[in-house]
Amino acid sequence: MHNSWKNLRRKKDEKDWFDETSIERWILRAHKNGVDVPKEVAVQWLYSFIDDDEVLKEYLDIDLTSITFKLETWNIESIMHIKPGAYGEKGRYLPVMRDLKQIGGKIEKSSYGHISSVVDSWLNHGTWRVPPIVLDSKYFLGYKTPYHLVEGYTRLAWFHYYANNPDNLSGIKLCKHHLIWLMTLKG
């Protein structure tokens, strides 16, 4: 495991997910350790899963001080090249795809159907509410190419389903452009 991961394991005063100051303390410590992580990336991935064995197993060789996250706008064709990583493919991505097929893509009947902001984003905007995190594989060895999904397995499954099933029961039509967080090397 690269030291940058060890240095960012959450401390006792950083473990409360519902305490904004807990998250802010962790982000400040990350920045002091040379890890420039945007809050939106921290909340959905690094802060949330820094202590998760499966995440560590998949990414532990990456020097977090050498990476940067760029918020980018991608078209549908580019997003179709994103491949789910080993960590979440079997446990999240594939089950969501199976569920969507069973319910004809009716997002309101999915396991997230009770979260109105998620449903609203897909129904009214044709995109995800929170941009997923994607690793540019040309900078990192051993990851799916050309783009490896780091976080956002359910979102990517929905995207792939709606891109391949434009006549879904929810009537979801993907918008032409979508935000993603692209993880690359600094410089």
Disulfide bonds with the S-S distance in Angstrom:
none
